[in-house]
Amino acid sequence: QVQLVESGGGLVQPGGSLRLSCAASGSIVSVGAMGWYRQAPGKERELVATITTGGNTNYADSVKGRFTISRDNAKNTVYLQMNSLTPEDTAVYFCNSWVTSTRNARTYWGQGTQVTVSS
């Protein structure tokens, strides 16, 4: 059994910052690419950023220059540093990872963490 557990969401004022974390745990053999997605009310889930095991990153245009994705391979953890937040960043943020476990290899999702940007 593999779990992805996010933390770090909350309420922040426009222009503020938050740091999200997502840790993979369980019967893990290896962790591949990791990423963050978000879903705002009434909208489809969208890609925010991804990072490979080697550290190559990819960002949605809407967050480039404001958000930074990073990972700690020793801890099977991915981070999302979010700066200069705007109300348009309000959403539930989900982490995602390709994980090879003792049973299979597939994509796993976290349960989501709410980020609300409001004054």
Protein Blocks (a to p, Z undefined) as FASTA:
>chain_A
ZZdddehiacddehiacddddddedjdfbdcddddddddehiacddfbdcdfkopacddf
klgokaccdddfklopacdddehiafklgccdddddddddfkbccddddebiaddddZZ
